[in-house]
Amino acid sequence: MEPVNDPRLYSRRYQVTHLIAPGGMAMVYRAQDTLLNRAVALKILYPELSADPLFVERFRREAQAAANLSHPNIVPVFDWGEDAGTYFIVMELVEGSSLAELLRTSKTLSPARSAQIIAQVAAALGYAHRSGVVHRDVKPGNILLTRDAQVKVTDFGIAQAMASEDHLAEAGSVMGTATYFSPEQAEGAALDGRSDVYSLGVVLYESLVGRPPFVGATPVEVSSQHVHASVPRPSEFSDAIPFDLEAIVMEALSKSPGQRYQSADEMRADLLRFSEGQPVQAAQRDSAFFGEDATRAVAVVAAGERTQAVPIMPGPRTDQRRRRRGGDAWFVVALVAILLAGAAYVYFERHHTTLLPMPNVVGETVSSATLTLTNDGYIIGSSTLVHSKLTKGTVIATVPKAGRKIAKGQSIALQVSEGAATVPETVPDVVGMSLLNAEASLRHNQLGIVVSQIPTAPPGGGSPNTVLSTSPTSGTSVQSGTTVTIDVLAPNATYPITSVVGDTAVGAADVLTGQSLSVNSNTPHVCSNTINRGLVVTTTPPAGTMVQSGSSVTLVLSSGFCQVYVPGVVGDTASVATAALQSQGLLANYSPDPVNVCQPGAPQTVTSQSAAPGSQATYGSTINLLLCQTVATPPS
């Protein structure tokens, strides 16, 4: 980051200090929220775009889309507004770097780290999709990595509700970043969460290989390849990519949405299985048709990461077969088939390599499977123990899987059942934790997880993405593998506003934003006889009011003690005068009257007071009173 030359103050609250980075539609700055005294990220729309109502509407919609999403892996939006014709969004400042910056430095990431990062992104997208929002611009530049390795997704600039119709892109074009387009996005078709799954597959591909699957001289060329070209397998670029992780990539990159993971949550589950050494679902399913007859483009120049309008690419996609008409087409197909057959014959004759189907040894014992495979000329590679309901020592999967064409002498990896044996575990106390941390704690204790969404907070309160209760409860002794149900609030649930009376403005704002609520920038003041100046007297709506995530709350601060009326106490005894002043919150200070003498035999009474009766004094202040003097009676 570099300091700015013009530290402008936006809306009399946000002081720009440093430039973070330029974006497709806006500049992103580090700024100081002078009201709450905290650093924030300020996204400011380019001046030339502020005059365009279409871009302003898209910018406004970014704030609305992100402000309604409350998830540990999504960058929260605090505020948005306009200042002298300039539009801006206020977001959480994420200290760290983007995945794009990391890839520019490291080129590639390890399979384990790639899976860990992409699993967190999938968690964020899964939550957004359940809330009815498709990101539509998933790319490394929109994936931020905090210093404590947490992943956060940002820039819902062209997100839209799944059921709504987008009229904001120019006719004949589509908004996004061509390198990470899904085929249906490039075609200008209707999108759902599976489009984000494809884009996330591109990001995973790039983190493993060091380049995206398709590159070209222009965004149009790259967009066309997403629609027409087949996806080169990651293993063509690196032998270090595990088979199961490659299977996840290829399923996410299926050109037909129906052949991909049907949700980001499904992709996340497979990534977690890979991270835990479990068999992944993608490796058990048949590979999607990738159109082997499609022309593969030669790499030229990367299309970059800029979000922009790209002309719509007409189909059909390479994995959607279509019927050809006319004898000429059939003649070409036949000719190509003959040439390919001849080439294959020459190749195999030259190399003397025979490809045969991989034997199916699933269900056999390790010794039986080893005997079968070695007798067929294969080499037994690594064996991985996996928890399974199958008998201990039984082969539950092979890599490559059964039926795949492989050559003699190839190494075969076995996944072997460790059996269904369990060990005692104790359900950890995860109530009050974030959903992400709770899942990690339960997985560490070898427990299964089911998330239950409830529509209304319990009497004790609660906030989004925070565990409210578990079943079985914490401390319960169970067996490993037992499923624990986690209760969390649904995205549209209602829950009570937490009381922040007596807190500072900064502390109260932190509590409320932690509850996924937004804090109004206006802070009215009222006097209070119980709350010190500058602290919170109440909120609007008040504490206990049931609200939904994203609701706005106004802090009402104390301006100090109130003014009260001074009672008249001249002629009263000290005890009566003290009680009268205390009833108004005032204190009494007594001194002898140097002039006035009490009537013989009469009690001491107040002869004067420092504040006139009916005047106003600050609550808690002291009123000085004079008492008449008694004279001793001379002895008779």
N, C-alpha and C positions, 0 to 999 in steps of 0.2 A: 504494500500500500504506500501511496505517496501523498503528502499533505497537499491540500487544495490552496490555490492562490486567493480564492474568493470564499471565505467561510460564511456563506449565506445562512440566515436563520429562516426556516420555513414555518409558517403558521405561528410565529412568535414562540416556537417550542423546540424545533429540531435544528441543531447547529451542525452543519456539515463540517467535517474535519479532514477526512482522507478519501481519496478515490480508491475503490476496491477493484472494479472491472467494468468495462462496457458490455452491454448485452444487445440482444437483437432489437429491442424496442426502447431500452432505457439504460441510463448510467446507474451503477450501484455504488453508493458511498457509505463510509462509516460516519455516523453522526451521533451527537449527544442529545438525549432527551433531557432538556433542562428542567422539565417539571418533575420527572421521576428520578433524575440524576442517574441515568444508565445509558450505556452504549447500545445503539441500534443500527440496523442496516436500512438505508434509505434508497429506494429505487425511484429515480426521477425520469419521467418520460422525456424523450428528446424534444427540444423546442419545436422542430418542424413537424413533429407528429402531434403535438398538443393542439394544433389548429385543425387536425383532422378528426371529426366526430367519430369516425369508425374506429380509429386507433384508440381514442379516449375511451370509447365504450369497451373495447377489448381490455384495456388497462384496468378499467373499473371492475370488469368481471373477474380479472385475476384476483383482486383484493377480496371480492365476495366469495369466490370459489375456495381460496386458501383460508379465509377467516372462519369458514364453517367446518374446517377439517382440524381435528384435535388428535394428534398421534405423536408418540415419541420420535418417530422417524420422519416427521413432516415439519418443515420450518414454519412456525406460527406467524400470522400477520396480526400486528397490534392495531394499526390505524391506517387510514388513507385519506387523502384530501387534495385540495387545490390551493395554490398560493400565487396570486398575480398571473393567472393563466398557465401556471406550471403544475402538472399533476404528479403526485408521489404516493408511494406505499411505504409504510413503516413495518419492518420485519425484525425478528430476532437476529442478532448478530452472532453468526456461527464462527467461533475462533477455530481455524484449521485451514484446510485447503479443499479444492474440488477434486473429484476423481480424474477429471481431465488434466489437471496440473500434475497429479501423481503419475498418470500414464505418460505424460510428456517427459517426466524425469526417469521413470523406471521402465518404460516401454511395455513391459508385461508384469503381471502379478502372479503369484503362485496359485495353483488350483485351490488350495485351502482358503487363502485369503479372498480370492475372487468369489468363491461360493459364499463366504461369510458376509461380504459386502452386498452382493446381489440379493441374498436372502433378506437382508434388512430393507433394501429398496422394495422388494416384492411385498414385504409386510406393509409398507406405507401405501403402495399402489392397491393392495387388496382392501385396505381400509377405505381408501378413496373410492374404489369401485363400489363397495357396499354402500357408500354414501351417495352414489349416483354421479360420480365425477370421473371422467377419463382425462388423464394428464395430457396426452397427445404430443408431448415434446420430451420424452425420456431420453437423456443423453448424459455423458460423463460430466459436462459442465453444470448440469442441474442436480448432481449428486455431491453433497458436501460431506466431508469427513472431519469430525471434531478431533481435538487433541487426545481425547480418551477413547477414540476408535468407534464412537457412535456415528451412524450414518443418518443423514437428514436429506430429504428430497425437497427441492424448492422450485419456484418458477412455474406456477400453474397459469401462466400467461395466456394460453390458448385452450385451457381446460373448459369443458362444457358439460352440462347435465346429459346423461345418456339418452334421455327421452326427448330432449329439446332439439330444435333445428338451428344450425349455425348459418347466419346470413352475413357474417362479418368479413369473410375472405372474399376477394374479388372473384367474379364469375370466371370459371375455367381454371382456377388455381386453388391450392390448398396450403394452409399454414403449417410450418414445422421445420425440422432440420432434415434434409434429404438423406444424409448418411444413416439416419436411424428410423426412416419411414417404414411403416408396415406396408405390404402390397396394397391393402384396401385403402390405406391413407393416400398412397400415391395415385390411386385410381379415383380419388374423390368420393369414395363410397361411405356409407354410414359406418361409424366406429363404435366399438364397445371395448370393454376391458382387455379383450384378447389382442387388440392393436398395441396396447402398452406392453403386453407380454412379449410380442415380437420385438419391439424396440429394446426391451430389457435383454432379450436374447442377443441382440446386436452388441449391446454394451458388454455382456458377459464374454461374447466372442472376442471383442477387441481387447479386453483385459487379459485374456489367455494367449492370444496370438500376437498382439501388438499392432493390429490393424483391423478395421471393420471388414465384413465379408465382401462388401462392394465398394470400390473406389472408382473415380472417374474425373474427367476434366471439368465437368460442370454439374451443378445439382440436378439438372434435367437428365443427364446421362446416368447418374447414380440412382435417381428415382426410377428410371426405366429398368435398370437391372433388378431392383427389388421386385418388379412385376414379372419380368421375363426370364431372368437368368437363374441358373441353379446355384445353390449355396455350396461353396467348397468346404469340405469338412475341416475342422480345426487341426486334426491330426496330420493333414497335408503340410502344415507349416511347423508343427512341433510334435515330437514323439513323447514329450513329457506330459501330455494332457491325458488324464485317466479316461478310460472307455466310458464309465458311467457319467462323467461330467460332460463329455462330448455328446452323449445321448440326450442330456438335458438341453444343451445348446441347440441341437438339431430339431428337437421337438418344439422348442420355443420359436424356431425360425421356419416352421412349416408355413408355406405360403397360404394355404387354406386355413382360415380361423378354426374350422371344425376339427383340424388335425393337430392343433396346438394344445398346450395346457388350456383348459377351459376357464381358468382364473389365475390370478397372480398368487393366490393362496395355495393353489395346487402346485405351482412351480416352486414356491417357497418350501413346501413340504418335501419335495424331491431334493432340493438343495440341502435341507437339514438332514435328510437321510444320507446323502453323500458325505456331509461333514461328520456324521456319526458312524460312518463305515457300514451303513445298512444298504441293501439293494435298492436301487431307484426304480420308480415305476416306468420311466421313459425307456430304460434298457430292456424291460420286459415286454414292451409293446412293439408292434411292427413299425419300422421306420416309415415316415411319410414319403409320398412320391414327390421327388424334387425335379422331375423333368430332365432326365439325362440327355434328351435330344436338344436342350436349349443351348444357345451359344453362350460361352462364358467370356465375360469382358476381361481384357487385359488391364492390369493395374496401371494407372497413369498418375493422377494427382488427387490427393484426398479432397473431398468436397467441403471439408470444414465443418464447424459446429454452429454456424449462424442460423438462427430461426428466421425464416423468410417464406414468402409465397413462392411456390413452385408449380409450374403447369401440371395439370392432371395427366397421368399416363393411362392410355387405354389398355385394356386387357387383351387377350386372356392371360392368366397366370400360367406358369409352366407346370404347376401341379394339378391343374384342372383340365383333363383331357377333353378335346372337342372333336366332333365328327367332321372330317374333311369331305369336300365335294369335288367331283370331277376325276377323270381317269389320270390326268397328269399328276395329281397329288399322290395317288396310289403308286404310280410308276416311280416317283421320286423316293417314296418310302421303301419300296421293294429294292431299288437300286442301292440306297443307303444300307439296308439290312444285309444285302449281299456283300458289299464292301467291308462292313464291320465284321461279318462272319469270316471273310477271307483274311482280314487283318488279325483277328483273334487266332485263327488256325496257324498263321505264320509265326505269331508271337509265341504261342505255347509250344510249337514244334521246335522253335529256336531255343527256348529256355527250359524245355523238358519239365515244366511245372504243371502238376495236375491239381485243380481245385475241386475239393469234395465237400459235401455237407458236413458240418460239425456234428459228431454223434451226440445223441441226447442221453446224458448220464444223470440227469436230475432225478433224485429219489434213490439212487444207488448209494452203497456205502463208499467211503473214500477209497478203500482198497480195491473194490470192484471197479469203480470209475477209473482209478489209476491204471488197472490192468487193461481195461477196454481201450483207453486212450493211447497207452504206450504200444499196445499191440497194433494199433492203427497208424503208428508212426508219428505220434505227437509227443511233445515234451510237457511235463507237468511243471508249471511255474509256481507262483505263490498260492498259498491257501489261507483264506481269511475266515475266522470263526465269527458267526453271526447268531444272535438270539433268534430262535425259531420254535414253532410248535412241532416241527418234524423231529423225528428221533435223532438223538445226539449222534454225530458222526455221519449224518446223511448229507449228500450234496444237494444244495437247494438252488444253486445257479452256477453258470459257467460264463467266463469271458474269454472268447466270443460265445454268444449264446447258441443253443442247438439250432441246426438248420442253416447257419451262415456258411457260405462257401469260403473255405480256408485251405492253405497249402500244407502238405506234409512237412513235419519238422517244426511247425509253429508252436509257440508256447501257449499253454492253456492255464488260466487262473481259475481256482475253485473257491466257491463260497460254501462253507460247511456249517451245518447246524450245530450250535453250542448247546442245544437242548432248551427245555422250558424251565429249567431250574431257577428258582427265585431266591432272593435274600431279604431279610427284614429291613424295612426302611421306615423312617418317620416323616410324616407330612410336614414340611417346613412352614413356618409362619410367613405367608406372603401377603397378608391383608394390609392394604395401604401402599404396597409396592406398585410400580408401573407394570403394565401387562407384560412388557418385554422382559423386565428383570424377573418377574414372577415365573414366566415360562422358563427362563434360563435356570432359576433355582430348582424348579421341579424336575427339569431334564437332568440336572446334576445329581439329583437323588433317584434317577432311573424311574421316574414316574411319568405316566401318560397324561395328556392335557386335553380337556374339552372346555372351550370358552362359551359361557352362557350369557347372553345379553338380556338385561332386564330393563323394562321401560321407565321405572321410577325408582329413585334412590330410597334406601331403607330409612327408618326413623333417625338413625345415627348420622345420616348424610352420606356424602360421597362425591366423587368427581370423575369425569370421563377418563378412560384408560388406566384407572386405578382399581386394584382388586378390592371388592367389597366383602367377599366371603368365599370360602372354599368348602367343598364336600368331597371327601371327609375333611373335618376341621384340622387345624394345625395341632401337632403333637400326637395325632392318631398313628398307631403302629400298623403298617400295611406291608404287603409284599412288593418287591420291585416289579414294575410293569403295571401296577394298579393305576387306573385312570382317575385323575383328580379334576373335578369340575370347578372352574374359576368363574365367579359371578362378576361381571363388569356392566357398566351402564351402556345401553344401546346408543348409537350416534344421535338419535333424536330424543333421548331420555330427558326427563326433568329431574332436577335435584336442587336442594336448598342452597342459597347464598350463605357462605360462612361469615360469621361475625368478625369484623376487623376493628371494632370500636377500641380506641386507645392506641392503635398502631400508628406509625408514621405513614405518610403518603406512599413512600417507596416500599415499605414493608407490606402495606395493605395491597398495593398493586401487584407485588410478587405473589401474594397469597391468591388473589382473584385470578390473575393470568394463569397461575398453576391449576386453577379450577376450570380452565378453558373459557374464561369470561374476558371480555374486553373492558378496559377502564377508560371512562370518558376523560378527555383532556381538560374539560371545565371542572373546577373544584370550588364550589360555593363555600362560604364561611358563615358560621353562626356562633353566637356566644354560648359558652357552657360554663356552668358552675362546678362541673365535676371532671371535665377533660381539659388538660393543659393546652395552651396555644399551639397550633400546628398539627395536632393529632386528630385522628378521625373521630367525629362525634356520632355519625350514622352513615348509612349508604342509601342510595335510591336506585332500585327498590331496597327495602330494609333487609337485614339478615333474616334468614329463614324462608324468604320468598322462593317459591319453586320456579326455576328458569331452565332454559335449554342452553347447550353449548354455544358460545359465541354471543350470548346476550350482553348488552352494555350495562355497566354499573357506574354510577356517579359517586365519588367520595365527597362527603361533607366534612369540612375541617373546622376545628375550633379556632375562633378569633380571640379567645381569652374569656375571662370572667364577665358575666353580665352586669348591668347596672341595676341597683335595687333602690327602693324608696326608704328614706331615713325616717323612723317614727319619732314623734315628739315625746321625750321622757322627762322634761323639766317638771319637778315636783314629785317624781316617783322615787321610791326607795331604790337602793342599789340593786337589790335582788329583782325587783319588778323591771327596772330599766335594762338590766342584763338580759332578762328573758325576752323583752320586746325587741332588742337589737339582734339577739341570736335567731329569732324567728325570721328575720330578713337576711340571715347569713352575715351579720356584722359583729365585730368584736367591741367590747367596752374597755376603756382605760380610765381609771378614776384618779383624781387628784383633789387635795383639799382646797376649798375656796378661801382665798386669803382675806376676803372682805365680809362675806355673808356668814352670819351666825344662826344656828338652828334655834327654833323656839324652845324655851325651857321645857324639858320633859318630852319633847317631840323627837322622833328618829331622824337620822341623817337623810336628806333628800337631795336630788340633783338640782343645782341652781342654774347651770348653763351647759350647752352641748356645742361641740366644734362644728357640726353640720346642722343647718337649719332644718326643722321639721318639714317634710314634704320634698326636700331636695333629693338628688340622686348621688349614690356613692357606689364604688365598685364592690361587688360581692367579695366578702372576706376581708375588707378593709376595716380599720380601727376608728371608732368615734371616741374622742376625748370628752370626758364628763367631769364637772366640778361638783363636790359635795359640800354642803354647809358644815360649819364647825360647831361642835358642841362645847358649851362652857361649863366648867365644873361649878356646882352649887356650893357657895361658901358655907362653912359650918355655922350652925346657929349657936 
